[in-house]
Amino acid sequence: MSENTQKLFDFLHAHINGITDEWLAARKPIKGSIYSKDAGDETEEMLREQNKWTNITIASSLLTSRETFDENKKSWAIHVAHSRVISRTPIYEVQEALSKVRHIFWNYVNEFVDREGEQILRSDIMYWSNAINLAFDELMIEFSKKYDELMHTRLTAQQSLIEELNAPVIKLTNRIGVLPIIGDVDTTRVQSILDYVPRKCVELDVEHLYIDLSGVTLIDTMVANHIYQLTQIVDLLGIESTLTGIRPEIAQTSVQLGLDFTAIQTYSSLQQALQIQV
């Protein structure tokens, strides 16, 4: 690292708080944004600490060793991405915030160059330009990666919860499970059930599955066919199935479709089935 680069690094470190103060002062009221001027004292303090960390990370890009910058970059990205996912801050707002930091950061570099005058070489400015601009770009890329990973993890967890609530397989005993289907069942929901339930039954080591339809408000021919497919799939997995809560209209639809439920035990209610079988 050249002497002028060391001086710039020291200058930036001495003005870390000043860069942050200017960045915070430049905020405007933005409804619902973490970057809003009126977001509150607690949010402002959090942004202050994070922005100071941003400035320190960018300044470290001037060092000869890339290891320091890379370590700072990864730690910063994980921390800030987690914070922005929790606050549901879109990526474009983070990009805008970093763009404003970059502008203020360069104002301080220009102030240093003006102060040092002819001592600053053209090669110094070229090096600083490449290092600092690349650092901001890498910071945004690393943040985007971590943000995407966290959002994917969150969405996967939410999807898993939706599937479980949509078709909860409840373990009654070591071998018996119950699948209560409640509410309207359209083709999208029934396909989700078809995908989720067999996997869940294997996971829970269910040997006998009771599929209760007493809470289903409406069933059409396609839904009835999918339920029939579900009984066939679990049968192939070595899991017995029993249909309960079949109302006359469901039975009529099944007969019209030519679905053969004779090989499957059926009961008018789950209570009746469990009294007989359990």
C-alpha positions as CSV (number, residue, x, y, z in Angstrom):
1,M,0.0,0.0,0.0
2,S,1.4,3.4,-1.0
3,E,1.9,6.2,1.4
4,N,-0.9,8.3,-0.1
5,T,-3.3,5.3,0.1
6,Q,-2.4,4.8,3.8
7,K,-3.1,8.5,4.4
8,L,-6.5,8.2,2.6
9,F,-7.3,5.1,4.6
10,D,-6.5,7.0,7.9
11,F,-8.4,10.0,6.7
12,L,-11.6,8.0,6.0
13,H,-11.3,6.1,9.3
14,A,-11.1,9.5,11.1
15,H,-14.3,10.6,9.3
16,I,-16.4,7.5,9.5
17,N,-18.9,9.1,11.9
18,G,-19.1,12.2,9.6
19,I,-19.9,10.1,6.6
20,T,-22.7,8.4,8.6
21,D,-24.0,11.7,9.9
22,E,-24.3,13.1,6.4
23,W,-26.0,10.0,5.1
24,L,-28.6,10.0,7.9
25,A,-29.2,13.7,7.5
26,A,-29.9,13.2,3.8
27,R,-32.9,10.8,4.4
28,K,-36.4,11.8,3.5
29,P,-39.8,10.8,4.8
30,I,-40.7,7.5,3.0
31,K,-43.9,5.8,4.2
32,G,-43.2,2.3,5.5
33,S,-39.5,2.3,4.7
34,I,-36.7,1.5,7.2
35,Y,-34.7,4.3,5.5
36,S,-37.4,7.0,6.3
37,K,-36.3,10.1,8.1
38,D,-39.1,9.5,10.6
39,A,-38.5,5.8,11.1
40,G,-37.8,6.4,14.8
41,D,-34.8,6.7,17.1
42,E,-34.3,2.9,17.5
43,T,-34.2,2.4,13.7
44,E,-31.9,5.4,13.3
45,E,-29.4,4.0,15.8
46,M,-29.5,0.6,14.0
47,L,-28.9,2.3,10.7
48,R,-26.1,4.4,12.2
49,E,-24.2,1.3,13.4
50,Q,-24.8,-0.5,10.1
51,N,-23.7,2.5,8.0
52,K,-20.5,2.9,10.0
53,W,-19.8,-0.8,9.4
54,T,-20.4,-0.2,5.6
55,N,-17.9,2.7,5.6
56,I,-15.3,0.7,7.5
57,T,-15.8,-2.2,5.1
58,I,-15.4,0.0,2.0
59,A,-12.3,1.7,3.5
60,S,-10.7,-1.7,4.1
61,S,-10.8,-2.3,0.3
62,L,-7.8,0.1,0.1
63,L,-5.6,-2.3,2.0
64,T,-3.1,-4.4,0.3
65,S,-4.6,-7.6,1.7
66,R,-7.9,-8.6,0.2
67,E,-8.6,-11.0,3.1
68,T,-9.7,-8.2,5.5
69,F,-12.1,-6.7,3.0
70,D,-13.6,-10.1,2.1
71,E,-14.1,-11.0,5.7
72,N,-15.8,-7.6,6.4
73,K,-17.9,-7.9,3.3
74,K,-19.3,-11.3,4.2
75,S,-20.0,-10.4,7.8
76,W,-21.7,-7.2,6.7
77,A,-23.8,-8.9,4.1
78,I,-25.1,-11.6,6.4
79,H,-26.0,-9.1,9.2
80,V,-27.6,-6.5,6.9
81,A,-29.4,-9.0,4.8
82,H,-30.9,-10.6,7.9
83,S,-32.0,-7.2,9.1
84,R,-33.6,-6.2,5.8
85,V,-35.4,-9.5,5.5
86,I,-36.9,-9.1,8.9
87,S,-38.0,-5.5,8.1
88,R,-39.3,-6.7,4.7
89,T,-37.2,-4.1,2.9
90,P,-37.0,-4.6,-0.9
91,I,-33.6,-4.9,-2.5
92,Y,-34.1,-1.7,-4.6
93,E,-34.3,0.4,-1.4
94,V,-31.0,-1.1,-0.2
95,Q,-29.5,-0.3,-3.6
96,E,-30.6,3.3,-3.4
97,A,-29.2,3.6,0.2
98,L,-25.8,2.2,-0.9
99,S,-25.8,4.6,-3.9
100,K,-26.2,7.5,-1.5
101,V,-23.4,6.2,0.7
102,R,-21.2,5.9,-2.3
103,H,-21.8,9.5,-3.3
104,I,-21.0,10.8,0.2
105,F,-18.0,8.5,0.5
106,W,-16.5,10.0,-2.7
107,N,-17.1,13.5,-1.5
108,Y,-14.7,12.7,1.4
109,V,-12.2,11.2,-1.0
110,N,-12.4,14.4,-3.1
111,E,-11.9,16.5,0.1
112,F,-8.8,14.5,0.9
113,V,-7.4,15.0,-2.7
114,D,-8.0,18.7,-2.5
115,R,-6.3,18.9,0.9
116,E,-3.2,17.0,-0.2
117,G,-3.0,18.8,-3.6
118,E,0.0,18.0,-5.8
119,Q,1.1,15.2,-3.6
120,I,-1.6,13.0,-5.0
121,L,-0.6,11.1,-8.1
122,R,-2.9,10.2,-11.0
123,S,-2.0,6.6,-10.4
124,D,-3.3,7.0,-6.8
125,I,-6.6,8.3,-7.9
126,M,-7.0,5.5,-10.5
127,Y,-6.2,2.9,-7.9
128,W,-8.7,4.4,-5.4
129,S,-11.4,4.6,-8.0
130,N,-11.1,1.0,-9.0
131,A,-10.8,-0.3,-5.4
132,I,-13.7,1.8,-4.0
133,N,-16.2,1.3,-6.8
134,L,-15.4,-2.4,-7.0
135,A,-15.9,-2.6,-3.3
136,F,-19.4,-1.0,-3.4
137,D,-20.3,-3.4,-6.3
138,E,-19.1,-6.4,-4.5
139,L,-20.9,-5.4,-1.3
140,M,-24.2,-5.1,-3.2
141,I,-23.7,-8.5,-4.9
142,E,-22.8,-10.2,-1.6
143,F,-25.8,-8.7,0.1
144,S,-28.1,-9.8,-2.8
145,K,-26.9,-13.4,-2.5
146,K,-27.5,-13.5,1.3
147,Y,-30.8,-11.8,1.0
148,D,-31.9,-14.3,-1.7
149,E,-30.8,-17.2,0.5
150,L,-32.6,-16.0,3.5
151,M,-35.8,-15.2,1.5
152,H,-35.6,-18.7,-0.1
153,T,-35.3,-20.3,3.4
154,R,-38.2,-18.2,4.7
155,L,-40.4,-19.0,1.7
156,T,-39.6,-22.7,1.9
157,A,-40.6,-22.7,5.6
158,Q,-43.8,-20.9,4.8
159,Q,-44.7,-23.3,2.0
160,S,-44.1,-26.2,4.3
161,L,-46.4,-24.7,6.8
162,I,-49.1,-24.0,4.2
163,E,-48.9,-27.6,3.0
164,E,-49.1,-28.9,6.6
165,L,-52.1,-26.7,7.3
166,N,-53.7,-27.5,4.0
167,A,-53.5,-31.3,4.7
168,P,-52.5,-32.1,8.3
169,V,-51.6,-35.7,8.8
170,I,-52.3,-36.3,12.5
171,K,-50.7,-39.3,14.2
172,L,-53.2,-40.9,16.6
173,T,-51.2,-44.0,17.5
174,N,-48.0,-45.6,16.5
175,R,-49.6,-46.9,13.3
176,I,-52.7,-44.8,12.7
177,G,-52.9,-41.3,11.1
178,V,-55.9,-39.1,10.2
179,L,-56.1,-36.7,7.3
180,P,-59.0,-34.3,8.0
181,I,-59.9,-32.3,4.8
182,I,-61.9,-29.2,5.6
183,G,-63.4,-26.5,3.4
184,D,-63.5,-26.1,-0.3
185,V,-61.3,-28.4,-2.3
186,D,-60.4,-27.2,-5.8
187,T,-58.0,-28.8,-8.2
188,T,-55.0,-26.8,-7.0
189,R,-55.5,-27.7,-3.4
190,V,-56.2,-31.4,-4.1
191,Q,-53.0,-31.6,-6.2
192,S,-51.1,-30.1,-3.3
193,I,-52.6,-32.8,-1.0
194,L,-51.7,-35.5,-3.5
195,D,-48.1,-34.3,-3.5
196,Y,-47.7,-33.8,0.2
197,V,-49.7,-36.5,2.0
198,P,-47.9,-39.6,0.8
199,R,-44.5,-38.1,1.7
200,K,-45.8,-37.1,5.1
201,C,-47.2,-40.5,5.8
202,V,-43.9,-42.1,5.1
203,E,-42.1,-39.6,7.2
204,L,-44.5,-40.3,10.2
205,D,-44.4,-44.1,9.5
206,V,-48.1,-44.3,9.2
207,E,-49.5,-47.7,8.5
208,H,-53.2,-46.9,8.3
209,L,-54.5,-43.5,7.0
210,Y,-58.1,-42.3,7.7
211,I,-59.1,-39.7,5.1
212,D,-62.0,-37.7,6.6
213,L,-64.2,-35.9,4.1
214,S,-66.9,-34.7,6.5
215,G,-65.7,-31.2,6.5
216,V,-65.6,-30.9,2.7
217,T,-68.2,-28.4,1.5
218,L,-68.1,-29.2,-2.2
219,I,-66.5,-31.9,-4.3
220,D,-66.5,-32.2,-8.1
221,T,-65.6,-35.0,-10.4
222,M,-61.9,-34.0,-10.7
223,V,-61.5,-33.7,-7.0
224,A,-63.1,-37.1,-6.4
225,N,-60.8,-38.6,-8.9
226,H,-57.7,-37.1,-7.1
227,I,-58.9,-38.5,-3.8
228,Y,-59.2,-41.9,-5.4
229,Q,-55.7,-41.5,-6.8
230,L,-54.5,-40.7,-3.3
231,T,-55.8,-43.9,-1.9
232,Q,-54.1,-45.8,-4.7
233,I,-50.7,-44.0,-4.1
234,V,-50.7,-44.8,-0.3
235,D,-51.7,-48.3,-1.1
236,L,-48.6,-48.7,-3.3
237,L,-46.6,-47.4,-0.3
238,G,-48.0,-50.2,1.8
239,I,-50.4,-48.0,3.7
240,E,-54.0,-48.9,4.3
241,S,-56.6,-46.2,3.7
242,T,-60.1,-45.7,5.0
243,L,-62.5,-43.0,3.8
244,T,-64.8,-41.4,6.3
245,G,-67.5,-38.8,6.2
246,I,-68.6,-39.6,2.7
247,R,-71.9,-37.8,2.0
248,P,-74.4,-39.0,-0.6
249,E,-73.4,-36.5,-3.2
250,I,-69.7,-37.6,-2.9
251,A,-70.7,-41.2,-3.3
252,Q,-72.9,-40.3,-6.3
253,T,-70.1,-38.4,-8.0
254,S,-67.7,-41.4,-7.4
255,V,-70.2,-43.8,-9.0
256,Q,-70.7,-41.6,-12.0
257,L,-67.0,-41.5,-12.5
258,G,-66.7,-45.2,-12.3
259,L,-64.3,-45.0,-9.4
260,D,-64.1,-48.4,-7.6
261,F,-63.9,-47.8,-3.9
262,T,-65.0,-51.3,-3.1
263,A,-61.5,-52.3,-2.0
264,I,-61.4,-49.4,0.4
265,Q,-63.2,-49.3,3.7
266,T,-65.7,-46.5,4.0
267,Y,-67.6,-45.1,6.9
268,S,-70.2,-42.3,7.4
269,S,-68.1,-40.7,10.1
270,L,-64.6,-40.8,11.5
271,Q,-65.9,-41.5,15.0
272,Q,-67.7,-44.6,13.7
273,A,-64.6,-45.8,11.9
274,L,-62.3,-45.4,14.9
275,Q,-64.7,-47.1,17.2
276,I,-64.7,-50.1,15.0
277,Q,-61.1,-50.2,13.9
278,V,-59.1,-48.8,16.9
